[in-house]
């Protein structure tokens, strides 16, 4: 789980709750007013996808983690990352008739399980924000150039990390860049402030095609994969009564990189396809919490 704009007050309430549920918390170092964090479910298993006649569970092991400060930022922004090993166990049951007659029949059943692992890099980030009256009154700091440079750095970090781990015999199967990217490229009546996100991602990709390196087609936008054509606004002043104005944007994104889009086998994942593809995207937190209000003292 990727979290952004976490405050000390929020973390004091949220972290103990997540830890009681089996999550391990990785947080941005330093003393920022607000920061990013990642919660990894290491203390239990979650239900995995299943097919007819089979059940599955997925558990995670935290391999390593860190924080990559952005080279181009005036806001202390950076990329918080975790390398996790996902282990899935799928059990299937089958039965077969061993003997039968007109009077009676008997059958035996057997079950089998398959264990597979995936090595993933999951990251979360809060890219440079828009800021009025900076660097002087009447001026505007739009952060466009900084966001583009930060996104390229995030993409390169993921693919470079995969390359480095491959040198040591570990194949990274997938990487994820998630968070509040402050990206504005989907306006209905104009092009927006930012370039099309996947074009910027492509400009950071090496295209070398080697192990652990990405080509320009390897990164996808999870929302566009699952719900293309739908608005998906994560900041929506029209529907959210706590927001002023009429701004509606899909500022938050989830980008997915697969090391092997062709689905060839790899030595560390038990064979078969190494593709981890988004299958569902939903907006949560869209309903009013009954009886709960918040008063913001200053804008």
BALOBA-1460 file (C-alpha; in Angstrom, 3 decimals):
// residues 299
<rec num="1" residu="x" x="0.000" y="0.000" z="0.000"/>
<rec num="2" residu="x" x="1.414" y="3.393" z="-1.012"/>
<rec num="3" residu="x" x="0.608" y="6.411" z="1.155"/>
<rec num="4" residu="x" x="1.277" y="10.088" z="0.458"/>
<rec num="5" residu="x" x="0.908" y="13.301" z="2.462"/>
<rec num="6" residu="x" x="1.219" y="11.361" z="5.703"/>
<rec num="7" residu="x" x="1.560" y="13.624" z="8.764"/>
<rec num="8" residu="x" x="2.930" y="12.838" z="12.213"/>
<rec num="9" residu="x" x="-0.583" y="12.973" z="13.650"/>
<rec num="10" residu="x" x="-1.986" y="10.635" z="11.004"/>
<rec num="11" residu="x" x="0.894" y="8.168" z="11.312"/>
<rec num="12" residu="x" x="0.407" y="7.945" z="15.089"/>
<rec num="13" residu="x" x="-3.101" y="6.602" z="14.475"/>
<rec num="14" residu="x" x="-2.680" y="4.760" z="11.174"/>
<rec num="15" residu="x" x="0.592" y="2.888" z="11.703"/>
<rec num="16" residu="x" x="-0.501" y="0.948" z="14.839"/>
<rec num="17" residu="x" x="-3.704" y="-0.074" z="13.062"/>
<rec num="18" residu="x" x="-1.830" y="-1.330" z="10.006"/>
<rec num="19" residu="x" x="0.758" y="-3.116" z="12.145"/>
<rec num="20" residu="x" x="-2.002" y="-4.882" z="14.070"/>
<rec num="21" residu="x" x="-3.217" y="-6.210" z="10.722"/>
<rec num="22" residu="x" x="0.208" y="-7.638" z="9.839"/>
<rec num="23" residu="x" x="1.655" y="-4.769" z="7.822"/>
<rec num="24" residu="x" x="5.269" y="-3.666" z="8.041"/>
<rec num="25" residu="x" x="5.730" y="0.093" z="7.575"/>
<rec num="26" residu="x" x="8.499" y="1.718" z="5.558"/>
<rec num="27" residu="x" x="8.540" y="5.496" z="5.792"/>
<rec num="28" residu="x" x="10.406" y="8.405" z="4.230"/>
<rec num="29" residu="x" x="13.369" y="9.471" z="6.368"/>
<rec num="30" residu="x" x="13.755" y="13.009" z="7.664"/>
<rec num="31" residu="x" x="11.533" y="15.527" z="9.375"/>
<rec num="32" residu="x" x="9.125" y="16.724" z="6.697"/>
<rec num="33" residu="x" x="5.779" y="18.345" z="7.422"/>
<rec num="34" residu="x" x="4.229" y="15.541" z="5.389"/>
<rec num="35" residu="x" x="5.816" y="12.511" z="3.786"/>
<rec num="36" residu="x" x="5.263" y="9.197" z="1.995"/>
<rec num="37" residu="x" x="5.124" y="5.652" z="3.347"/>
<rec num="38" residu="x" x="4.635" y="2.072" z="2.156"/>
<rec num="39" residu="x" x="2.809" y="-0.673" z="4.057"/>
<rec num="40" residu="x" x="3.737" y="-4.280" z="3.184"/>
<rec num="41" residu="x" x="1.570" y="-7.159" z="4.396"/>
<rec num="42" residu="x" x="4.280" y="-9.456" z="5.781"/>
<rec num="43" residu="x" x="2.440" y="-10.822" z="8.815"/>
<rec num="44" residu="x" x="-0.181" y="-12.825" z="6.961"/>
<rec num="45" residu="x" x="-1.481" y="-13.910" z="3.600"/>
<rec num="46" residu="x" x="-4.057" y="-12.272" z="1.402"/>
<rec num="47" residu="x" x="-6.372" y="-14.036" z="-0.979"/>
<rec num="48" residu="x" x="-5.044" y="-14.414" z="-4.491"/>
<rec num="49" residu="x" x="-6.856" y="-14.886" z="-7.754"/>
<rec num="50" residu="x" x="-8.351" y="-18.298" z="-8.203"/>
<rec num="51" residu="x" x="-9.713" y="-20.435" z="-10.959"/>
<rec num="52" residu="x" x="-12.347" y="-23.136" z="-10.904"/>
<rec num="53" residu="x" x="-11.256" y="-25.924" z="-8.586"/>
<rec num="54" residu="x" x="-8.354" y="-24.005" z="-7.062"/>
<rec num="55" residu="x" x="-7.688" y="-21.670" z="-4.193"/>
<rec num="56" residu="x" x="-4.741" y="-19.366" z="-3.670"/>
<rec num="57" residu="x" x="-3.019" y="-17.186" z="-1.113"/>
<rec num="58" residu="x" x="-0.220" y="-14.661" z="-1.491"/>
<rec num="59" residu="x" x="2.286" y="-13.688" z="1.181"/>
<rec num="60" residu="x" x="5.006" y="-11.039" z="1.042"/>
<rec num="61" residu="x" x="8.538" y="-10.878" z="2.374"/>
<rec num="62" residu="x" x="10.333" y="-7.545" z="2.597"/>
<rec num="63" residu="x" x="13.747" y="-8.017" z="0.958"/>
<rec num="64" residu="x" x="15.084" y="-4.456" z="1.069"/>
<rec num="65" residu="x" x="13.918" y="-0.852" z="0.996"/>
<rec num="66" residu="x" x="15.192" y="2.686" z="0.674"/>
<rec num="67" residu="x" x="14.572" y="6.262" z="-0.321"/>
<rec num="68" residu="x" x="15.897" y="7.858" z="-3.514"/>
<rec num="69" residu="x" x="15.911" y="11.681" z="-3.245"/>
<rec num="70" residu="x" x="15.086" y="13.480" z="-6.466"/>
<rec num="71" residu="x" x="17.891" y="15.514" z="-7.982"/>
<rec num="72" residu="x" x="15.495" y="18.220" z="-9.168"/>
<rec num="73" residu="x" x="13.212" y="19.353" z="-6.330"/>
<rec num="74" residu="x" x="12.792" y="22.294" z="-3.980"/>
<rec num="75" residu="x" x="10.273" y="20.377" z="-1.846"/>
<rec num="76" residu="x" x="12.334" y="17.479" z="-0.541"/>
<rec num="77" residu="x" x="10.549" y="14.974" z="-2.767"/>
<rec num="78" residu="x" x="11.851" y="11.521" z="-3.616"/>
<rec num="79" residu="x" x="11.010" y="7.891" z="-4.377"/>
<rec num="80" residu="x" x="10.284" y="5.503" z="-1.503"/>
<rec num="81" residu="x" x="10.823" y="1.923" z="-2.621"/>
<rec num="82" residu="x" x="10.567" y="-1.629" z="-1.362"/>
<rec num="83" residu="x" x="11.798" y="-4.852" z="-2.923"/>
<rec num="84" residu="x" x="9.352" y="-7.585" z="-1.929"/>
<rec num="85" residu="x" x="9.201" y="-11.289" z="-2.641"/>
<rec num="86" residu="x" x="5.652" y="-12.464" z="-3.276"/>
<rec num="87" residu="x" x="4.961" y="-16.148" z="-2.698"/>
<rec num="88" residu="x" x="1.742" y="-17.634" z="-3.993"/>
<rec num="89" residu="x" x="0.459" y="-21.059" z="-3.113"/>
<rec num="90" residu="x" x="-2.272" y="-22.540" z="-5.284"/>
<rec num="91" residu="x" x="-4.006" y="-25.731" z="-4.207"/>
<rec num="92" residu="x" x="-6.228" y="-27.710" z="-6.539"/>
<rec num="93" residu="x" x="-8.307" y="-30.782" z="-5.884"/>
<rec num="94" residu="x" x="-9.207" y="-33.488" z="-8.348"/>
<rec num="95" residu="x" x="-11.186" y="-36.705" z="-8.054"/>
<rec num="96" residu="x" x="-11.362" y="-39.795" z="-10.199"/>
<rec num="97" residu="x" x="-13.491" y="-42.932" z="-10.120"/>
<rec num="98" residu="x" x="-11.356" y="-45.977" z="-9.428"/>
<rec num="99" residu="x" x="-14.022" y="-48.704" z="-9.602"/>
<rec num="100" residu="x" x="-17.722" y="-48.913" z="-10.384"/>
<rec num="101" residu="x" x="-20.458" y="-51.460" z="-10.825"/>
<rec num="102" residu="x" x="-24.236" y="-51.554" z="-11.086"/>
<rec num="103" residu="x" x="-24.414" y="-52.010" z="-7.323"/>
<rec num="104" residu="x" x="-21.672" y="-49.722" z="-6.025"/>
<rec num="105" residu="x" x="-18.930" y="-47.320" z="-6.947"/>
<rec num="106" residu="x" x="-15.919" y="-45.914" z="-5.142"/>
<rec num="107" residu="x" x="-13.740" y="-42.944" z="-5.823"/>
<rec num="108" residu="x" x="-10.529" y="-41.406" z="-4.582"/>
<rec num="109" residu="x" x="-9.494" y="-37.804" z="-4.518"/>
<rec num="110" residu="x" x="-6.133" y="-36.088" z="-4.457"/>
<rec num="111" residu="x" x="-4.893" y="-32.563" z="-4.071"/>
<rec num="112" residu="x" x="-1.767" y="-30.796" z="-5.177"/>
<rec num="113" residu="x" x="-0.253" y="-27.415" z="-4.593"/>
<rec num="114" residu="x" x="2.124" y="-25.201" z="-6.533"/>
<rec num="115" residu="x" x="4.372" y="-22.569" z="-4.973"/>
<rec num="116" residu="x" x="5.619" y="-19.686" z="-7.093"/>
<rec num="117" residu="x" x="7.520" y="-16.530" z="-6.249"/>
<rec num="118" residu="x" x="7.646" y="-13.107" z="-7.843"/>
<rec num="119" residu="x" x="10.231" y="-10.448" z="-7.129"/>
<rec num="120" residu="x" x="8.717" y="-6.960" z="-7.337"/>
<rec num="121" residu="x" x="9.813" y="-3.390" z="-6.753"/>
<rec num="122" residu="x" x="6.973" y="-1.292" z="-5.370"/>
<rec num="123" residu="x" x="7.458" y="2.453" z="-5.090"/>
<rec num="124" residu="x" x="5.405" y="5.411" z="-3.989"/>
<rec num="125" residu="x" x="6.097" y="9.093" z="-4.477"/>
<rec num="126" residu="x" x="4.712" y="12.612" z="-4.315"/>
<rec num="127" residu="x" x="5.947" y="14.566" z="-7.326"/>
<rec num="128" residu="x" x="6.548" y="18.318" z="-7.302"/>
<rec num="129" residu="x" x="3.486" y="20.443" z="-6.530"/>
<rec num="130" residu="x" x="2.028" y="23.612" z="-8.010"/>
<rec num="131" residu="x" x="2.762" y="26.622" z="-5.807"/>
<rec num="132" residu="x" x="1.378" y="30.137" z="-6.059"/>
<rec num="133" residu="x" x="3.373" y="33.287" z="-5.231"/>
<rec num="134" residu="x" x="6.721" y="31.576" z="-5.572"/>
<rec num="135" residu="x" x="9.497" y="32.573" z="-5.911"/>
<rec num="136" residu="x" x="7.933" y="36.015" z="-5.474"/>
<rec num="137" residu="x" x="4.436" y="37.469" z="-4.987"/>
<rec num="138" residu="x" x="2.449" y="37.200" z="-8.208"/>
<rec num="139" residu="x" x="4.694" y="34.458" z="-9.598"/>
<rec num="140" residu="x" x="3.741" y="30.826" z="-10.108"/>
<rec num="141" residu="x" x="5.858" y="27.730" z="-9.625"/>
<rec num="142" residu="x" x="4.138" y="25.083" z="-11.743"/>
<rec num="143" residu="x" x="6.687" y="22.278" z="-11.219"/>
<rec num="144" residu="x" x="6.236" y="20.959" z="-14.758"/>
<rec num="145" residu="x" x="9.935" y="20.527" z="-15.585"/>
<rec num="146" residu="x" x="10.640" y="19.142" z="-12.126"/>
<rec num="147" residu="x" x="7.864" y="16.542" z="-12.341"/>
<rec num="148" residu="x" x="9.112" y="15.315" z="-15.699"/>
<rec num="149" residu="x" x="12.665" y="14.975" z="-14.395"/>
<rec num="150" residu="x" x="11.432" y="13.240" z="-11.240"/>
<rec num="151" residu="x" x="9.332" y="10.747" z="-13.181"/>
<rec num="152" residu="x" x="12.264" y="9.921" z="-15.456"/>
<rec num="153" residu="x" x="14.477" y="9.410" z="-12.400"/>
<rec num="154" residu="x" x="11.870" y="7.088" z="-10.866"/>
<rec num="155" residu="x" x="11.626" y="5.016" z="-14.054"/>
<rec num="156" residu="x" x="15.405" y="4.765" z="-14.352"/>
<rec num="157" residu="x" x="15.711" y="3.774" z="-10.714"/>
<rec num="158" residu="x" x="13.313" y="0.860" z="-11.189"/>
<rec num="159" residu="x" x="14.961" y="-0.494" z="-14.321"/>
<rec num="160" residu="x" x="18.496" y="0.116" z="-13.035"/>
<rec num="161" residu="x" x="17.616" y="-1.711" z="-9.816"/>
<rec num="162" residu="x" x="16.331" y="-4.629" z="-11.871"/>
<rec num="163" residu="x" x="19.561" y="-4.663" z="-13.884"/>
<rec num="164" residu="x" x="21.692" y="-4.632" z="-10.745"/>
<rec num="165" residu="x" x="19.731" y="-7.453" z="-9.121"/>
<rec num="166" residu="x" x="19.966" y="-9.496" z="-12.335"/>
<rec num="167" residu="x" x="23.765" y="-9.312" z="-12.064"/>
<rec num="168" residu="x" x="23.430" y="-11.041" z="-8.700"/>
<rec num="169" residu="x" x="21.097" y="-13.743" z="-9.997"/>
<rec num="170" residu="x" x="17.727" y="-12.275" z="-8.974"/>
<rec num="171" residu="x" x="15.179" y="-11.457" z="-11.618"/>
<rec num="172" residu="x" x="12.823" y="-8.568" z="-10.851"/>
<rec num="173" residu="x" x="9.517" y="-9.581" z="-12.410"/>
<rec num="174" residu="x" x="7.690" y="-6.259" z="-12.134"/>
<rec num="175" residu="x" x="7.935" y="-2.720" z="-10.833"/>
<rec num="176" residu="x" x="5.270" y="-0.234" z="-9.766"/>
<rec num="177" residu="x" x="5.362" y="3.558" z="-9.534"/>
<rec num="178" residu="x" x="2.397" y="4.796" z="-7.528"/>
<rec num="179" residu="x" x="1.329" y="7.937" z="-5.770"/>
<rec num="180" residu="x" x="0.314" y="11.561" z="-6.016"/>
<rec num="181" residu="x" x="2.069" y="12.454" z="-9.246"/>
<rec num="182" residu="x" x="0.317" y="15.828" z="-9.607"/>
<rec num="183" residu="x" x="0.089" y="15.073" z="-13.321"/>
<rec num="184" residu="x" x="-2.112" y="17.222" z="-15.531"/>
<rec num="185" residu="x" x="-2.302" y="15.757" z="-19.055"/>
<rec num="186" residu="x" x="-5.970" y="14.783" z="-19.468"/>
<rec num="187" residu="x" x="-7.991" y="17.974" z="-19.715"/>
<rec num="188" residu="x" x="-11.067" y="17.729" z="-21.907"/>
<rec num="189" residu="x" x="-10.637" y="21.081" z="-23.640"/>
<rec num="190" residu="x" x="-6.858" y="21.520" z="-23.621"/>
<rec num="191" residu="x" x="-3.658" y="19.524" z="-23.409"/>
<rec num="192" residu="x" x="-2.938" y="20.383" z="-19.760"/>
<rec num="193" residu="x" x="0.312" y="21.567" z="-18.201"/>
<rec num="194" residu="x" x="2.202" y="18.283" z="-18.423"/>
<rec num="195" residu="x" x="3.193" y="16.146" z="-21.385"/>
<rec num="196" residu="x" x="1.392" y="12.832" z="-21.799"/>
<rec num="197" residu="x" x="2.707" y="10.765" z="-18.940"/>
<rec num="198" residu="x" x="3.563" y="7.592" z="-20.871"/>
<rec num="199" residu="x" x="5.515" y="9.709" z="-23.389"/>
<rec num="200" residu="x" x="7.668" y="11.048" z="-20.555"/>
<rec num="201" residu="x" x="8.092" y="7.519" z="-19.211"/>
<rec num="202" residu="x" x="9.129" y="6.331" z="-22.665"/>
<rec num="203" residu="x" x="11.757" y="9.072" z="-22.892"/>
<rec num="204" residu="x" x="13.397" y="7.661" z="-19.760"/>
<rec num="205" residu="x" x="13.424" y="4.059" z="-20.962"/>
<rec num="206" residu="x" x="16.620" y="2.631" z="-22.362"/>
<rec num="207" residu="x" x="15.083" y="0.431" z="-25.037"/>
<rec num="208" residu="x" x="18.127" y="-1.813" z="-24.837"/>
<rec num="209" residu="x" x="15.969" y="-4.902" z="-24.360"/>
<rec num="210" residu="x" x="18.461" y="-6.645" z="-22.078"/>
<rec num="211" residu="x" x="17.604" y="-8.409" z="-18.850"/>
<rec num="212" residu="x" x="16.266" y="-5.923" z="-16.383"/>
<rec num="213" residu="x" x="15.982" y="-3.113" z="-18.922"/>
<rec num="214" residu="x" x="12.721" y="-1.670" z="-20.179"/>
<rec num="215" residu="x" x="11.567" y="-0.820" z="-23.637"/>
<rec num="216" residu="x" x="9.204" y="2.051" z="-24.338"/>
<rec num="217" residu="x" x="6.176" y="-0.274" z="-24.450"/>
<rec num="218" residu="x" x="6.814" y="-2.017" z="-21.121"/>
<rec num="219" residu="x" x="5.237" y="0.593" z="-18.824"/>
<rec num="220" residu="x" x="1.456" y="0.799" z="-18.609"/>
<rec num="221" residu="x" x="-1.042" y="2.978" z="-16.740"/>
<rec num="222" residu="x" x="-3.206" y="0.666" z="-14.628"/>
<rec num="223" residu="x" x="-6.308" y="2.849" z="-14.887"/>
<rec num="224" residu="x" x="-6.051" y="3.028" z="-18.672"/>
<rec num="225" residu="x" x="-5.524" y="-0.729" z="-18.828"/>
<rec num="226" residu="x" x="-8.600" y="-1.499" z="-16.741"/>
<rec num="227" residu="x" x="-10.999" y="1.398" z="-17.296"/>
<rec num="228" residu="x" x="-9.958" y="3.283" z="-20.395"/>
<rec num="229" residu="x" x="-12.472" y="5.967" z="-21.327"/>
<rec num="230" residu="x" x="-13.584" y="6.551" z="-17.745"/>
<rec num="231" residu="x" x="-12.600" y="9.774" z="-15.997"/>
<rec num="232" residu="x" x="-11.100" y="8.391" z="-12.804"/>
<rec num="233" residu="x" x="-10.598" y="11.782" z="-11.140"/>
<rec num="234" residu="x" x="-8.734" y="11.419" z="-7.849"/>
<rec num="235" residu="x" x="-9.171" y="15.142" z="-7.162"/>
<rec num="236" residu="x" x="-12.767" y="16.077" z="-7.893"/>
<rec num="237" residu="x" x="-14.115" y="19.358" z="-6.556"/>
<rec num="238" residu="x" x="-17.437" y="18.640" z="-8.237"/>
<rec num="239" residu="x" x="-18.134" y="15.513" z="-6.205"/>
<rec num="240" residu="x" x="-16.112" y="16.195" z="-3.061"/>
<rec num="241" residu="x" x="-17.838" y="18.753" z="-0.870"/>
<rec num="242" residu="x" x="-14.635" y="19.346" z="1.100"/>
<rec num="243" residu="x" x="-12.937" y="20.903" z="-1.928"/>
<rec num="244" residu="x" x="-13.493" y="24.388" z="-3.270"/>
<rec num="245" residu="x" x="-13.639" y="25.420" z="-6.909"/>
<rec num="246" residu="x" x="-14.272" y="23.129" z="-9.858"/>
<rec num="247" residu="x" x="-10.922" y="21.432" z="-10.439"/>
<rec num="248" residu="x" x="-11.160" y="17.808" z="-11.609"/>
<rec num="249" residu="x" x="-7.966" y="15.886" z="-12.325"/>
<rec num="250" residu="x" x="-6.517" y="12.358" z="-12.244"/>
<rec num="251" residu="x" x="-3.487" y="13.460" z="-10.253"/>
<rec num="252" residu="x" x="-2.835" y="10.013" z="-8.772"/>
<rec num="253" residu="x" x="-1.506" y="7.210" z="-10.952"/>
<rec num="254" residu="x" x="-0.294" y="3.616" z="-10.825"/>
<rec num="255" residu="x" x="2.299" y="2.710" z="-13.447"/>
<rec num="256" residu="x" x="3.248" y="-0.922" z="-14.010"/>
<rec num="257" residu="x" x="6.393" y="-2.348" z="-15.614"/>
<rec num="258" residu="x" x="6.718" y="-6.011" z="-16.550"/>
<rec num="259" residu="x" x="10.179" y="-7.440" z="-17.113"/>
<rec num="260" residu="x" x="8.758" y="-10.078" z="-19.427"/>
<rec num="261" residu="x" x="5.651" y="-9.130" z="-21.367"/>
<rec num="262" residu="x" x="6.024" y="-12.223" z="-23.541"/>
<rec num="263" residu="x" x="5.606" y="-14.497" z="-20.524"/>
<rec num="264" residu="x" x="8.778" y="-16.560" z="-20.798"/>
<rec num="265" residu="x" x="9.850" y="-18.571" z="-17.787"/>
<rec num="266" residu="x" x="12.468" y="-17.405" z="-15.316"/>
<rec num="267" residu="x" x="14.644" y="-19.310" z="-12.903"/>
<rec num="268" residu="x" x="13.388" y="-17.725" z="-9.696"/>
<rec num="269" residu="x" x="9.632" y="-17.717" z="-10.117"/>
<rec num="270" residu="x" x="8.848" y="-21.387" z="-10.534"/>
<rec num="271" residu="x" x="8.497" y="-21.253" z="-14.292"/>
<rec num="272" residu="x" x="5.685" y="-20.000" z="-16.484"/>
<rec num="273" residu="x" x="4.638" y="-16.451" z="-17.129"/>
<rec num="274" residu="x" x="6.236" y="-13.712" z="-15.049"/>
<rec num="275" residu="x" x="3.622" y="-11.145" z="-16.057"/>
<rec num="276" residu="x" x="1.835" y="-9.283" z="-13.263"/>
<rec num="277" residu="x" x="-0.998" y="-7.389" z="-14.893"/>
<rec num="278" residu="x" x="-3.576" y="-5.017" z="-13.400"/>
<rec num="279" residu="x" x="-6.997" y="-6.649" z="-13.412"/>
<rec num="280" residu="x" x="-9.077" y="-4.115" z="-11.474"/>
<rec num="281" residu="x" x="-8.936" y="-0.413" z="-10.565"/>
<rec num="282" residu="x" x="-11.356" y="1.306" z="-8.216"/>
<rec num="283" residu="x" x="-11.690" y="4.671" z="-6.531"/>
<rec num="284" residu="x" x="-12.186" y="4.297" z="-2.786"/>
<rec num="285" residu="x" x="-13.047" y="6.826" z="-0.115"/>
<rec num="286" residu="x" x="-15.752" y="8.367" z="-2.297"/>
<rec num="287" residu="x" x="-18.540" y="8.131" z="0.290"/>
<rec num="288" residu="x" x="-19.144" y="10.525" z="3.166"/>
<rec num="289" residu="x" x="-18.309" y="9.028" z="6.573"/>
<rec num="290" residu="x" x="-21.500" y="9.466" z="8.634"/>
<rec num="291" residu="x" x="-21.120" y="11.810" z="11.579"/>
<rec num="292" residu="x" x="-17.546" y="12.828" z="10.791"/>
<rec num="293" residu="x" x="-16.597" y="16.383" z="9.860"/>
<rec num="294" residu="x" x="-13.325" y="18.267" z="9.522"/>
<rec num="295" residu="x" x="-12.839" y="22.005" z="9.779"/>
<rec num="296" residu="x" x="-9.815" y="23.417" z="7.986"/>
<rec num="297" residu="x" x="-8.685" y="26.527" z="9.821"/>
<rec num="298" residu="x" x="-6.794" y="28.077" z="6.911"/>
<rec num="299" residu="x" x="-6.785" y="27.594" z="3.155"/>
